[in-house]
Amino acid sequence: MKVWTKVCLKDRSRDVELISKSLTNYLYGYGPVSSLARKYKIDEQDRKVLDQYTANRIAGILMLYMAKDTQRINDIVNKYNIPNAFIEQIIPEIEGYITK
């Protein structure tokens, strides 16, 4: 029987922390989340809670990816593939330096 569990890892990886923080800032640092925070006067403490939650989740996915634990990644995808979500179409967006 499979049991859904949440695990917090004590083994910290500086690379995972750096990437998680960077991706959280990449996702929330600018754009709609910042605009919503200003519009609805979301205070700094609530924003920290949101950012911490997001960074922890990203770190968890990264740890599973590094461990090549595709089964747990698939479990997460299957659990959170909600048919009536607000996301209609995925259009990949990438920024960064490229060599021409």
FENNORSUL-V475449 format. One record per residue. N is the residue number from 0. NEAR is the number of other C-alpha atoms within 12 Angstrom. Layout:
N/NEAR, N/NEAR
This chain:
0/3, 1/7, 2/7, 3/10, 4/9, 5/11, 6/15, 7/14, 8/15, 9/9, 10/13, 11/16, 12/16, 13/12, 14/16, 15/26, 16/24, 17/19, 18/24, 19/29, 20/26, 21/20, 22/26, 23/28, 24/23, 25/24, 26/23, 27/25, 28/20, 29/15, 30/13, 31/14, 32/21, 33/22, 34/14, 35/16, 36/21, 37/15, 38/11, 39/13, 40/14, 41/17, 42/15, 43/13, 44/12, 45/14, 46/23, 47/20, 48/15, 49/23, 50/26, 51/22, 52/19, 53/25, 54/27, 55/28, 56/27, 57/27, 58/32, 59/30, 60/30, 61/27, 62/29, 63/22, 64/17, 65/15, 66/13, 67/13, 68/16, 69/17, 70/15, 71/24, 72/22, 73/16, 74/18, 75/20, 76/13, 77/13, 78/12, 79/12, 80/13, 81/12, 82/10, 83/8, 84/9, 85/9, 86/10, 87/9, 88/7, 89/7, 90/7, 91/6, 92/8, 93/10, 94/9, 95/7, 96/6, 97/6, 98/4, 99/3
